[in-house]
Amino acid sequence: MPAKKIVLSNDAALLTILEDSFFQREGFELVLVQDGQTGFQAVEAEAPTLAVFDLALLGDQALECCQEIKRDPLLVATPVLLLLPVKAPEELADACWHAGCDAVVHRPLASERFLDAACGLLGISRRLERRLPVSLPLAILDSKQKKHPARCVNLNSGGMFIATETLFPVDTALILEWTQPGSDLPLQAAVRVAWVNHPEWLKKHALPCGLGVQFTNPGQAVVAAVQELIDSLPAAG
């Protein structure tokens, strides 16, 4: 599966929002750019799922970059979100729309407002951001059907974070096997590795060494089982 990338202006507040959101947990790679020219080159080279350019940093270069992207028949489908400076005049917002952007967000930069706009462009439900703590023993089955002990420490309807000493590269296809509370029958779900919390490079220091995984084409049994787990957790209410 190709990597999911976001090309964006190198802005500390914007980075904080993205790094603390489900975009980071679901394995999105952030590609930072310094100006309009490198912005266009990054979109051309990386084929991102989203491009975010800040007019407070790039000025008219952000508009020119957006225009170039939307004029290019190979890049025109790339969603472009433009960030306006504080107290930007309405004429500047109009200029963003005329440049062909897909969304505009005004500063000061509010996390909820930005994430709503970004999710809307990508067709992603914000409910994926909610991660619920759990302690569920399970096993990881690799491509040779070898079982590795693990423990799910949080989950949502889209995936899990699994504490394990056996790490696999991003995009590795695996099978998870666990037994629902109150059941004797093991359940299996296909997943892909979305990101890795490596002991020498912890993306999330609050989490143990392990893997963030996404369910891949889950059947009705898996969907129902995961929802059952979520509904059983005190935090779910």
N, C-alpha and C positions, 0 to 999 in steps of 0.2 A: 504494500500500500504506500503511495507517495506521501512524503512528509507534508504536514500541514504547517504553512508558514504565514506569518504576518509581517509585511514590510511596514516600518513605521519610523517617524522622526525620533531622534535620540533625545527624549524628554523624560526627566526623572519621575514626574508625577504620572505620566502615561505608563511608564514601565512598572511603577508600583501597582497601579490598577490591574494591569495584565498579569503580573507575576503573582498577585494575590487572588486571582480568579481561576475559574475552571479551565480557562484557555491554557494556563501553565500545567494544570493537573491532567488535562487531556492530551498533552504532548505537542502543543503548538510551539513551533520554533519562531523566535523573534529575530528579525533581520533589521538592524539599525542603519539608518542613512543620515547623512549630514546636510545634504542639499538636494535641490530638485533633480540635478543631473544624475547623482548616484541613486536617487529614488527611482527614476525611470529605469536605470540600468538594473537595479535590484528586481523590479517587477518583471522586466524582460528576462532576466536570468533565473529567477527563483520560482516563477509561476505561483505567486502566493494566493491564498484564499481570501486575503483582505489586505488593502493598503491604507495606511493612516498617515496623513500629512498635516503638520501643524503650521498654520499661517503665522503664528506668533514667532516661530523659529525660522521658517523658510520664506515668509513674505510672498511676493508674487511668484516665486519659484514653485510654490505648492500648487498654484493655479495652473502654471505652465506645464508642470509635470502631469497634473490631472488631464489637461487637454491632450497632451501627447499620448497618454494611455488610452484615452477614449477615441483618438483618431486612428490608433493602430488596430487593424482587424483581428490580430491575434491576441490582443490584450484587452479589447474593449469590454469583455465580460467580467474583468476583474473589478470587484466592488471597491470603490474609493470613498473613504470617509475623511472629511476635512474638518479641522479644529479651528475655530475662530478665536481671535484674541478677546480679552476682556473688553466689554463696552464697544464691540465692533459695530460700525454703522450698518444699517440694513442694506446699503449698496454693496458692502463686501459680501454679505450672505448671498445676494443676488448674483454677484460675480462667481461665487462658488458653484451655484446651480448652472449658470451659463457655461462654466468650464466642463460640465458633464458629470459632476460628482454624484454619488448615490445617497449620501447623507451628510448633514452638517451638524456639528455639536459646538455649542457656545461655551467658552470659558467664563467663569472659573470652572475647572474640570471636575464634575461630580461623577463618582464611580458608577452609581446606578444609571445615570443618564447615558454615559458613554457605553456601558455594557449593553443596555437595552438597544441602542442604535447598532452596535456591532453585531449583536445576536440577531437582530432583525434582518440585517443584510445577509447573514450566513444561514438563516433559517434554523438557528439553534435555539432550543428552549432553555430559558434561564433556570428551569427546575434542575438541570444537570449540575448546577452549582452546589446544590444542597447535598452534603455528604454526611451520612449518619454513622456514628461510631457503633461497632459491633465486635464481638469476639467469636469467630466461627472457625473451628479447625477444618482444614481441607487439604487436598493433595493436588499437586501440579503434575500433569502428565505431559512429558515432552514428546518429540517426534518419534522416539523409539519406545514410547509407552512406559518409560521409566517413571516411577512415582517419586515426587519430592515433597516432603512435609512442609506445610505452610499454614498461615492463619490470616483470615480476612479481618482487617481492623477498621475499615469503613466501606460503605457501599452506597450506591444509588441505583436507579433503574438502568443506568447506562454502563456501569462497571464497578470495579472494586479496587481498593488498595490492599495488597497482600504482603504481609511480613514474611520474608523467606531469606535464607542464606544462599539459595541457588538462584542466581540472576541470569536473565536472558536478554539479548539485544532488543532494542525497539523494533516493532513490527513482527517479532517472532509469534507464530501461531501456536497456541497451547490449548490444553483441555484442563478445566478445573473440575474436581470431583469433591462433592461434599454430601452430607446427610442432613436433611432438614430436621430441626428439633421435633421430636415426637414421631419420627419416621425411622424405619429400618432400611429403606431402599436408597442406595446412593443415586445422586443426580449429577449429570455431567453437563458442562456448558463450554462452548468454544469461545476463546478470547484471543485478542492480540495485545501485545505489550505496547502501551502508549508512552510510558516513561519509566525511568529506572532511578530509584533512590540508592545510589551506590555509596558504600561506606566511606570511600575516599572523595566523593563528590555528592554531598547530600543536597538535593533540591529543596527538600522540606525537612528542616531539622527537628520538627515536632513529630515526625514519623520515623519508624525504624527502617533499617535496610530492607528493601523489597521492590515490588513492582506495582505500577499503576496499570490496570488492564481494562480494556473495553470488551463488552460482549459483541460477538460477531454473529449476525443472523440468529438471534435466540428464538427457539421454538416456544410454543405456548406454555409448555411445562416449566421452562426456565423462567420465563416472564412471570408466571404465576408464583413460582417459588421465591423469586427475588422480592416480589411485592408482598408476599406473606412475611418474609423476614423484615421488610421495612415497616409493615403494619404492626409487627410484634414489638418494635423498639419504642421505649418511652418517649424518645425525642421526636418520633414520627407524628405524635399527636399535637 
